[in-house]
Amino acid sequence: MSTFLGMPARPPRSPYGTGNLRGDRTFPEAAHDELGNGQLRRNLGRATRTIRGKRLHVTGELPDWEELRDAGSAVKTDAMNRLPELLEQLERKVTEHGGTVHWARDGVEANEIVTRLIKATGSSEVIKVKSMATQETGLNEHLEAAGITPHETDLAELIVQLAHDRPSHILVPAIHRNRDEIRQIFLDRIPGVDPDLDSVPAHLAATARAHLREKFMTARVAVSGANFGIAETGTLSVVESEGNGRMCLTLPETLITVMGIEKVLPRYQDLEVFLQLLPRSSTGERMNPYTSMWTGVTPGDGPQDFHLVLLDNGRTAALADAIGREALNCIRCSACLNVCPVYERTGGHAYGSTYPGPIGAVLTPQLAGMHAAEDDPNSSLPYASSLCGACFDACPVKIDIPSMLVELRHQHTERTGTTAEKLAMKAAATVMKRPRLFTAAQKAAVLGRAVGGRDGTISHLPGPLAGWSDSRDTAVPPEQTFRAWLASAEGAAAMRAAAEEGTRQADTRQEEQ
């Protein structure tokens, strides 16, 4: 008798065609349209500049800011290294305190679990707060198809929902809308709004508050996300700035929390680090106005029926990637978006995913894959970056996003097969390995001077190189190569002069000593 154990299989990614982790166009195609939207660029420019300035001010106040970043990185790395045991500990603690834990392998399963739990209460509507995980799975669309009406209660999420729009920022989903656009959305979509409503932010907020207050007071079920889940105690935490989270988490009879499995932290004390890192990195505040924490069910206080849905949806696949797993350290602060020159000009919709910006460019391919279909739009996301490194400098947990982007580009290239670019690089390598051929190629390049303009640049390159010259000028080749200049009398004289100058400086330093 023999036993065949089989070969280990890589954990599955988020199922293709489900949720909101893949757009229908590549990033260059979508970005081309977004770049033509002048209003969008102005909105993004103002918002990101404001947030960047506030963040720099409040992080500069802390003499141990870099040490806090190191601590945050260490805690998250430790949590990912021990993820299975921490999740099991979290489940035990939540259950001990009267909660029920559900495990969802993917977004489809998570949506089905949440829908079933809501239907069991007999409710036909639900209030929602702070849950990018449910945006990722497409829960709202799933609930509506099942006859359940979801109500977003975060102001920006409400704006996006009323406009039948999509979020474009991790922290400020309606960052692409200005106050005049918001006013019109409220007039068109909220029943009974004063037709004389103006664009004053306080008046817009008051209108949203009046609209939501009835929902808070009547809804029997709430769906939330979680910023952190503490394995040591079974405590869940949501941080927010409007108070809507506090209403959702305390008033309904039933609370369903959908949490990505990477949000777990080992100890309650770890919150000391992240409650300093998160508000400073996200909104540029010293602390967030509302921090809500709950542990299971407390008799007579808050929801009496609590469910925690632990969502995988490709996270285990990301964890299996030795380099890409670092993306799971993300605490969703959006600092990388606010410093990214690419995001500032294109906005979040160009990324096609719930997670835009630099972190989205690495996290989305990790969760949903880059090669699920021919010409997969996700395969273009690792190239949506200039690799300037600003995202790494801003990240509160020091995620090396540029290195992950390079690795994902490498993985994409390895899977792509023969392309024009690969053939060009192979031809270049062949030339550079042969000195005589390389010298001949350099001499031939001088002919490019004939197509240069009077300003010494080439404004239009031929064929596949046109993409380069469409956005920048190219300097014409020099009249002679460096090697030719070095071999000439002029080059030899310059090298002798440099050597003599170096000798004089060395003698001077020696005399001074």
NUKEPA-6046 format. One record per residue (C-alpha): residue number from 1; chain; x, y, z; residue in one letter. Coordinates in steps of 0.2 Angstrom, whole numbers. Example, Ala and Ser with C-alpha at 12.3 -4.5 7.8 and 13.67 -1.06 7.14 Angstrom:
ATOM   num   chaine      xx      yy      zz   residu
ATOM     1        A      62     -22      39        A
ATOM     2        A      68      -5      36        S
END
This chain:
ATOM   num   chaine      xx      yy      zz   residu
ATOM     1        A       0       0       0        M
ATOM     2        A       7      17      -5        S
ATOM     3        A       1      35      -1        T
ATOM     4        A       3      49     -13        F
ATOM     5        A       3      66      -5        L
ATOM     6        A       4      76     -21        G
ATOM     7        A      13      92     -24        M
ATOM     8        A      10     108     -14        P
ATOM     9        A      -1     120     -23        A
ATOM    10        A       0     139     -22        R
ATOM    11        A     -14     147     -12        P
ATOM    12        A     -28     154     -23        P
ATOM    13        A     -30     172     -28        R
ATOM    14        A     -46     182     -28        S
ATOM    15        A     -58     173     -41        P
ATOM    16        A     -57     181     -58        Y
ATOM    17        A     -72     192     -62        G
ATOM    18        A     -78     195     -44        T
ATOM    19        A     -77     210     -33        G
ATOM    20        A     -67     226     -37        N
ATOM    21        A     -49     221     -39        L
ATOM    22        A     -48     222     -58        R
ATOM    23        A     -53     236     -70        G
ATOM    24        A     -58     233     -88        D
ATOM    25        A     -44     243     -95        R
ATOM    26        A     -25     244     -93        T
ATOM    27        A     -18     258     -82        F
ATOM    28        A     -11     268     -97        P
ATOM    29        A     -28     267    -106        E
ATOM    30        A     -38     273     -91        A
ATOM    31        A     -25     286     -86        A
ATOM    32        A     -25     294    -103        H
ATOM    33        A     -43     298    -101        D
ATOM    34        A     -41     304     -83        E
ATOM    35        A     -27     316     -88        L
ATOM    36        A     -39     325     -99        G
ATOM    37        A     -50     329     -84        N
ATOM    38        A     -44     346     -78        G
ATOM    39        A     -56     348     -64        Q
ATOM    40        A     -50     331     -57        L
ATOM    41        A     -32     336     -57        R
ATOM    42        A     -36     352     -48        R
ATOM    43        A     -46     343     -35        N
ATOM    44        A     -32     330     -32        L
ATOM    45        A     -19     343     -32        G
ATOM    46        A     -27     354     -19        R
ATOM    47        A     -32     339      -8        A
ATOM    48        A     -15     330      -8        T
ATOM    49        A      -5     346      -6        R
ATOM    50        A     -15     350      10        T
ATOM    51        A     -14     332      17        I
ATOM    52        A       5     332      13        R
ATOM    53        A       8     348      22        G
ATOM    54        A      -2     343      38        K
ATOM    55        A       7     326      39        R
ATOM    56        A      24     333      38        L
ATOM    57        A      20     346      52        H
ATOM    58        A      13     333      64        V
ATOM    59        A      26     320      61        T
ATOM    60        A      40     333      63        G
ATOM    61        A      34     336      80        E
ATOM    62        A      39     318      86        L
ATOM    63        A      58     316      90        P
ATOM    64        A      55     297      89        D
ATOM    65        A      45     296      73        W
ATOM    66        A      58     285      64        E
ATOM    67        A      58     273      79        E
ATOM    68        A      39     272      79        L
ATOM    69        A      40     267      60        R
ATOM    70        A      53     254      64        D
ATOM    71        A      41     247      78        A
ATOM    72        A      26     247      67        G
ATOM    73        A      36     238      54        S
ATOM    74        A      42     225      66        A
ATOM    75        A      25     222      74        V
ATOM    76        A      17     219      57        K
ATOM    77        A      31     208      51        T
ATOM    78        A      30     197      66        D
ATOM    79        A      11     196      64        A
ATOM    80        A      13     190      46        M
ATOM    81        A      26     177      51        N
ATOM    82        A      14     170      64        R
ATOM    83        A      -3     174      55        L
ATOM    84        A     -11     156      57        P
ATOM    85        A      -8     155      76        E
ATOM    86        A     -14     173      78        L
ATOM    87        A     -30     171      68        L
ATOM    88        A     -34     155      78        E
ATOM    89        A     -31     165      95        Q
ATOM    90        A     -42     179      89        L
ATOM    91        A     -56     167      85        E
ATOM    92        A     -55     159     102        R
ATOM    93        A     -55     176     111        K
ATOM    94        A     -70     182     100        V
ATOM    95        A     -79     166     103        T
ATOM    96        A     -76     167     122        E
ATOM    97        A     -84     184     123        H
ATOM    98        A    -100     179     114        G
ATOM    99        A     -96     183      96        G
ATOM   100        A     -96     171      81        T
ATOM   101        A     -82     170      69        V
ATOM   102        A     -84     165      50        H
ATOM   103        A     -70     161      38        W
ATOM   104        A     -72     167      20        A
ATOM   105        A     -60     160       7        R
ATOM   106        A     -64     173      -5        D
ATOM   107        A     -75     188      -8        G
ATOM   108        A     -89     177     -15        V
ATOM   109        A     -90     167       1        E
ATOM   110        A     -89     183      12        A
ATOM   111        A    -104     191       2        N
ATOM   112        A    -114     175       5        E
ATOM   113        A    -110     174      23        I
ATOM   114        A    -115     193      26        V
ATOM   115        A    -131     192      16        T
ATOM   116        A    -136     176      25        R
ATOM   117        A    -133     184      42        L
ATOM   118        A    -143     200      37        I
ATOM   119        A    -158     190      30        K
ATOM   120        A    -158     180      47        A
ATOM   121        A    -162     196      56        T
ATOM   122        A    -177     200      45        G
ATOM   123        A    -170     217      40        S
ATOM   124        A    -171     223      22        S
ATOM   125        A    -158     237      25        E
ATOM   126        A    -141     239      33        V
ATOM   127        A    -129     253      38        I
ATOM   128        A    -111     252      34        K
ATOM   129        A     -95     260      40        V
ATOM   130        A     -76     259      37        K
ATOM   131        A     -75     244      26        S
ATOM   132        A     -63     243      11        M
ATOM   133        A     -64     225      12        A
ATOM   134        A     -83     225       7        T
ATOM   135        A     -79     237      -7        Q
ATOM   136        A     -65     224     -12        E
ATOM   137        A     -78     210     -13        T
ATOM   138        A     -92     221     -20        G
ATOM   139        A    -104     218      -5        L
ATOM   140        A    -115     232      -9        N
ATOM   141        A    -120     226     -27        E
ATOM   142        A    -122     208     -19        H
ATOM   143        A    -134     215      -6        L
ATOM   144        A    -144     225     -18        E
ATOM   145        A    -146     210     -29        A
ATOM   146        A    -153     201     -14        A
ATOM   147        A    -166     214     -10        G
ATOM   148        A    -156     222       4        I
ATOM   149        A    -152     241       4        T
ATOM   150        A    -135     246      10        P
ATOM   151        A    -132     264      17        H
ATOM   152        A    -114     271      17        E
ATOM   153        A    -112     282      32        T
ATOM   154        A     -95     289      30        D
ATOM   155        A     -98     306      21        L
ATOM   156        A     -86     303       7        A
ATOM   157        A     -93     285       5        E
ATOM   158        A    -110     292       5        L
ATOM   159        A    -106     305      -9        I
ATOM   160        A     -98     291     -20        V
ATOM   161        A    -114     280     -17        Q
ATOM   162        A    -126     293     -21        L
ATOM   163        A    -117     298     -37        A
ATOM   164        A    -116     280     -42        H
ATOM   165        A     -98     283     -43        D
ATOM   166        A     -82     273     -37        R
ATOM   167        A     -70     278     -23        P
ATOM   168        A     -54     285     -29        S
ATOM   169        A     -44     286     -13        H
ATOM   170        A     -41     275       2        I
ATOM   171        A     -44     288      15        L
ATOM   172        A     -55     301       5        V
ATOM   173        A     -65     291      -7        P
ATOM   174        A     -73     307     -15        A
ATOM   175        A     -57     316     -16        I
ATOM   176        A     -60     319     -35        H
ATOM   177        A     -76     329     -31        R
ATOM   178        A     -76     347     -26        N
ATOM   179        A     -90     355     -15        R
ATOM   180        A    -100     362     -30        D
ATOM   181        A    -101     344     -37        E
ATOM   182        A    -106     337     -20        I
ATOM   183        A    -120     350     -18        R
ATOM   184        A    -127     345     -35        Q
ATOM   185        A    -126     327     -30        I
ATOM   186        A    -136     330     -13        F
ATOM   187        A    -149     340     -23        L
ATOM   188        A    -151     326     -35        D
ATOM   189        A    -151     311     -24        R
ATOM   190        A    -156     315      -6        I
ATOM   191        A    -175     317      -5        P
ATOM   192        A    -182     333       3        G
ATOM   193        A    -165     343       2        V
ATOM   194        A    -167     362       3        D
ATOM   195        A    -166     368     -15        P
ATOM   196        A    -157     383      -9        D
ATOM   197        A    -143     373      -2        L
ATOM   198        A    -126     381      -5        D
ATOM   199        A    -108     374      -6        S
ATOM   200        A    -102     379      11        V
ATOM   201        A     -94     363      19        P
ATOM   202        A    -103     365      35        A
ATOM   203        A    -120     366      27        H
ATOM   204        A    -116     351      16        L
ATOM   205        A    -111     341      31        A
ATOM   206        A    -127     346      40        A
ATOM   207        A    -137     340      26        T
ATOM   208        A    -129     323      26        A
ATOM   209        A    -130     322      45        R
ATOM   210        A    -149     325      44        A
ATOM   211        A    -151     312      30        H
ATOM   212        A    -141     299      40        L
ATOM   213        A    -148     302      57        R
ATOM   214        A    -164     292      53        E
ATOM   215        A    -154     278      46        K
ATOM   216        A    -144     277      62        F
ATOM   217        A    -159     277      73        M
ATOM   218        A    -169     264      63        T
ATOM   219        A    -157     252      56        A
ATOM   220        A    -156     235      65        R
ATOM   221        A    -140     229      57        V
ATOM   222        A    -123     236      54        A
ATOM   223        A    -108     230      43        V
ATOM   224        A     -91     237      48        S
ATOM   225        A     -73     235      44        G
ATOM   226        A     -59     235      56        A
ATOM   227        A     -43     244      57        N
ATOM   228        A     -36     231      69        F
ATOM   229        A     -40     215      77        G
ATOM   230        A     -31     210      93        I
ATOM   231        A     -27     192      95        A
ATOM   232        A     -23     193     113        E
ATOM   233        A     -40     199     118        T
ATOM   234        A     -52     197     104        G
ATOM   235        A     -54     216     103        T
ATOM   236        A     -59     224      86        L
ATOM   237        A     -55     243      83        S
ATOM   238        A     -61     256      71        V
ATOM   239        A     -54     273      70        V
ATOM   240        A     -63     287      61        E
ATOM   241        A     -66     306      62        S
ATOM   242        A     -85     309      59        E
ATOM   243        A     -93     299      73        G
ATOM   244        A    -103     289      61        N
ATOM   245        A     -93     274      65        G
ATOM   246        A     -98     276      84        R
ATOM   247        A    -116     276      79        M
ATOM   248        A    -115     261      68        C
ATOM   249        A    -105     251      81        L
ATOM   250        A    -116     254      96        T
ATOM   251        A    -134     257      90        L
ATOM   252        A    -139     242      79        P
ATOM   253        A    -144     225      87        E
ATOM   254        A    -133     215      75        T
ATOM   255        A    -115     220      70        L
ATOM   256        A    -106     211      56        I
ATOM   257        A     -88     215      54        T
ATOM   258        A     -78     210      39        V
ATOM   259        A     -59     210      42        M
ATOM   260        A     -45     205      30        G
ATOM   261        A     -34     192      39        I
ATOM   262        A     -19     204      38        E
ATOM   263        A     -27     216      50        K
ATOM   264        A     -23     206      65        V
ATOM   265        A     -10     212      78        L
ATOM   266        A      -3     201      92        P
ATOM   267        A      -5     211     108        R
ATOM   268        A     -17     225     114        Y
ATOM   269        A      -1     235     118        Q
ATOM   270        A       3     236     100        D
ATOM   271        A     -11     249      97        L
ATOM   272        A       1     261     106        E
ATOM   273        A      11     261      91        V
ATOM   274        A      -2     261      78        F
ATOM   275        A     -13     274      85        L
ATOM   276        A       1     286      84        Q
ATOM   277        A       7     281      66        L
ATOM   278        A     -10     280      58        L
ATOM   279        A     -18     297      61        P
ATOM   280        A      -2     306      58        R
ATOM   281        A       1     297      41        S
ATOM   282        A     -17     298      35        S
ATOM   283        A     -26     314      40        T
ATOM   284        A     -11     324      47        G
ATOM   285        A     -19     323      64        E
ATOM   286        A     -10     320      81        R
ATOM   287        A     -24     308      85        M
ATOM   288        A     -40     302      77        N
ATOM   289        A     -56     310      84        P
ATOM   290        A     -65     293      87        Y
ATOM   291        A     -57     277      92        T
ATOM   292        A     -70     263      94        S
ATOM   293        A     -65     246     102        M
ATOM   294        A     -77     231     106        W
ATOM   295        A     -74     214     112        T
ATOM   296        A     -87     202     108        G
ATOM   297        A    -104     205     116        V
ATOM   298        A    -107     215     132        T
ATOM   299        A    -124     211     139        P
ATOM   300        A    -135     227     139        G
ATOM   301        A    -122     238     130        D
ATOM   302        A    -121     239     111        G
ATOM   303        A    -125     225      98        P
ATOM   304        A    -131     209     106        Q
ATOM   305        A    -127     199      91        D
ATOM   306        A    -109     200      84        F
ATOM   307        A    -101     191      69        H
ATOM   308        A     -83     193      63        L
ATOM   309        A     -80     187      45        V
ATOM   310        A     -61     184      42        L
ATOM   311        A     -58     187      24        L
ATOM   312        A     -44     179      14        D
ATOM   313        A     -47     183      -4        N
ATOM   314        A     -30     181     -10        G
ATOM   315        A     -21     186       5        R
ATOM   316        A     -14     169       9        T
ATOM   317        A      -7     169      -9        A
ATOM   318        A       2     186      -6        A
ATOM   319        A       9     179      11        L
ATOM   320        A      17     164       1        A
ATOM   321        A      27     177     -10        D
ATOM   322        A      43     180      -1        A
ATOM   323        A      44     198      -7        I
ATOM   324        A      26     203     -11        G
ATOM   325        A      20     198       7        R
ATOM   326        A      27     214      13        E
ATOM   327        A      12     223       5        A
ATOM   328        A       1     214      19        L
ATOM   329        A       9     226      32        N
ATOM   330        A      -1     240      25        C
ATOM   331        A     -12     249      38        I
ATOM   332        A     -22     259      24        R
ATOM   333        A     -16     276      29        C
ATOM   334        A     -15     282      11        S
ATOM   335        A       1     292      14        A
ATOM   336        A       9     284      -2        C
ATOM   337        A      -5     290     -12        L
ATOM   338        A      -3     308      -6        N
ATOM   339        A      15     309     -11        V
ATOM   340        A      14     299     -27        C
ATOM   341        A      16     310     -43        P
ATOM   342        A       8     298     -54        V
ATOM   343        A      -8     296     -42        Y
ATOM   344        A      -9     315     -41        E
ATOM   345        A     -11     317     -59        R
ATOM   346        A     -22     302     -64        T
ATOM   347        A     -33     299     -48        G
ATOM   348        A     -38     282     -41        G
ATOM   349        A     -50     277     -55        H
ATOM   350        A     -36     274     -67        A
ATOM   351        A     -30     259     -56        Y
ATOM   352        A     -47     250     -59        G
ATOM   353        A     -46     243     -41        S
ATOM   354        A     -53     246     -24        T
ATOM   355        A     -34     250     -19        Y
ATOM   356        A     -27     264     -30        P
ATOM   357        A     -10     272     -29        G
ATOM   358        A       7     264     -25        P
ATOM   359        A       1     252     -13        I
ATOM   360        A     -13     247     -24        G
ATOM   361        A      -1     244     -38        A
ATOM   362        A       8     230     -28        V
ATOM   363        A      -7     224     -17        L
ATOM   364        A     -20     222     -31        T
ATOM   365        A      -9     210     -42        P
ATOM   366        A      -4     201     -26        Q
ATOM   367        A     -23     198     -21        L
ATOM   368        A     -30     195     -38        A
ATOM   369        A     -15     190     -49        G
ATOM   370        A      -8     198     -65        M
ATOM   371        A     -11     184     -78        H
ATOM   372        A     -29     178     -74        A
ATOM   373        A     -33     182     -92        A
ATOM   374        A     -25     187    -109        E
ATOM   375        A     -20     205    -107        D
ATOM   376        A     -25     206     -89        D
ATOM   377        A     -27     224     -84        P
ATOM   378        A     -18     221     -68        N
ATOM   379        A      -2     217     -77        S
ATOM   380        A       0     235     -81        S
ATOM   381        A      -1     241     -63        L
ATOM   382        A      17     238     -58        P
ATOM   383        A      22     250     -71        Y
ATOM   384        A      11     264     -64        A
ATOM   385        A      25     272     -55        S
ATOM   386        A      41     282     -58        S
ATOM   387        A      50     272     -45        L
ATOM   388        A      55     289     -36        C
ATOM   389        A      54     281     -19        G
ATOM   390        A      43     294     -11        A
ATOM   391        A      30     281      -6        C
ATOM   392        A      44     271       4        F
ATOM   393        A      49     287      13        D
ATOM   394        A      31     291      18        A
ATOM   395        A      25     274      23        C
ATOM   396        A      23     273      42        P
ATOM   397        A      27     254      42        V
ATOM   398        A      42     256      29        K
ATOM   399        A      35     245      16        I
ATOM   400        A      47     245       2        D
ATOM   401        A      35     248     -12        I
ATOM   402        A      48     252     -26        P
ATOM   403        A      57     235     -24        S
ATOM   404        A      40     226     -25        M
ATOM   405        A      35     235     -40        L
ATOM   406        A      52     230     -48        V
ATOM   407        A      49     212     -43        E
ATOM   408        A      32     212     -50        L
ATOM   409        A      38     219     -66        R
ATOM   410        A      51     205     -67        H
ATOM   411        A      37     192     -64        Q
ATOM   412        A      27     200     -78        H
ATOM   413        A      41     200     -90        T
ATOM   414        A      45     181     -86        E
ATOM   415        A      27     176     -90        R
ATOM   416        A      25     187    -105        T
ATOM   417        A      36     177    -117        G
ATOM   418        A      45     185    -133        T
ATOM   419        A      41     203    -135        T
ATOM   420        A      48     217    -146        A
ATOM   421        A      56     224    -130        E
ATOM   422        A      64     208    -126        K
ATOM   423        A      71     206    -143        L
ATOM   424        A      78     224    -142        A
ATOM   425        A      86     221    -126        M
ATOM   426        A      94     204    -132        K
ATOM   427        A     100     214    -148        A
ATOM   428        A     108     227    -137        A
ATOM   429        A     116     214    -126        A
ATOM   430        A     124     206    -141        T
ATOM   431        A     131     222    -147        V
ATOM   432        A     138     227    -130        M
ATOM   433        A     147     211    -127        K
ATOM   434        A     157     213    -143        R
ATOM   435        A     169     228    -143        P
ATOM   436        A     171     230    -161        R
ATOM   437        A     152     229    -164        L
ATOM   438        A     149     241    -150        F
ATOM   439        A     161     254    -157        T
ATOM   440        A     153     252    -175        A
ATOM   441        A     136     255    -167        A
ATOM   442        A     142     271    -158        Q
ATOM   443        A     149     278    -174        K
ATOM   444        A     133     274    -183        A
ATOM   445        A     123     283    -169        A
ATOM   446        A     131     299    -174        V
ATOM   447        A     120     299    -189        L
ATOM   448        A     106     303    -178        G
ATOM   449        A     112     321    -177        R
ATOM   450        A     105     324    -195        A
ATOM   451        A      87     323    -188        V
ATOM   452        A      90     334    -173        G
ATOM   453        A      83     352    -172        G
ATOM   454        A      92     368    -170        R
ATOM   455        A      90     367    -151        D
ATOM   456        A     101     351    -151        G
ATOM   457        A      86     339    -147        T
ATOM   458        A      76     326    -157        I
ATOM   459        A      57     329    -154        S
ATOM   460        A      51     314    -164        H
ATOM   461        A      58     296    -163        L
ATOM   462        A      53     283    -176        P
ATOM   463        A      43     267    -174        G
ATOM   464        A      40     260    -156        P
ATOM   465        A      52     274    -149        L
ATOM   466        A      38     287    -153        A
ATOM   467        A      31     284    -136        G
ATOM   468        A      46     291    -128        W
ATOM   469        A      47     306    -138        S
ATOM   470        A      28     310    -136        D
ATOM   471        A      32     316    -119        S
ATOM   472        A      50     322    -119        R
ATOM   473        A      64     327    -130        D
ATOM   474        A      79     317    -134        T
ATOM   475        A      97     325    -135        A
ATOM   476        A     105     322    -151        V
ATOM   477        A     121     311    -151        P
ATOM   478        A     137     320    -148        P
ATOM   479        A     149     323    -163        E
ATOM   480        A     161     310    -156        Q
ATOM   481        A     159     296    -144        T
ATOM   482        A     168     296    -127        F
ATOM   483        A     180     283    -132        R
ATOM   484        A     185     292    -148        A
ATOM   485        A     187     308    -137        W
ATOM   486        A     198     299    -125        L
ATOM   487        A     209     292    -138        A
ATOM   488        A     211     309    -146        S
ATOM   489        A     225     322    -142        A
ATOM   490        A     212     333    -134        E
ATOM   491        A     206     319    -122        G
ATOM   492        A     224     313    -118        A
ATOM   493        A     229     331    -113        A
ATOM   494        A     213     333    -103        A
ATOM   495        A     217     317     -93        M
ATOM   496        A     235     322     -90        R
ATOM   497        A     229     339     -84        A
ATOM   498        A     217     330     -72        A
ATOM   499        A     231     319     -66        A
ATOM   500        A     242     333     -62        E
ATOM   501        A     229     343     -53        E
ATOM   502        A     225     328     -43        G
ATOM   503        A     244     326     -38        T
ATOM   504        A     245     344     -33        R
ATOM   505        A     229     343     -22        Q
ATOM   506        A     237     327     -14        A
ATOM   507        A     253     336     -10        D
ATOM   508        A     244     351      -3        T
ATOM   509        A     234     340       9        R
ATOM   510        A     250     331      14        Q
ATOM   511        A     259     348      18        E
ATOM   512        A     244     354      28        E
ATOM   513        A     245     339      39        Q
END
